[in-house]
Amino acid sequence: MSTLKKNKRIKRAKQLEAYGENKPTFGNSIIYRGKAKYLGGNGRKPTGISRRLFKKNLQKIRVIEDGKVVRRRVPVSLIRSGVIEKPVVRAPFTIDEPQD
């Protein structure tokens, strides 16, 4: 195995560990016909079942990864939960004050 492939796999493994799998998952889309029994109908019957994709809500944002700022496609669920560390944005044309 070449070193290039090995480094690529290591990099991919780090990404999977940090952000999880970003591939869409499969499910079914079910179309119903009829009126529900509690509304006085005969019951709802499925007329069509087709496969569909449930895609993750991916956003392209800047994140801190190994001390560097990089752009990644990250699910919103991870951003909201605070798993993702975003870089600190400061006002333009300002100088950071030294901390004592």
Secondary structure, 3 states (H helix, E strand, C coil): CCHHHHHHHHHHHHHHHHHCCCCCEEEEEEEEECCCHHHCCCCCEEEEEEEEEECCCEEEEEEEECCEEEEEEEEHHHHHHCCCCCCCCCCCCCCCCCCC
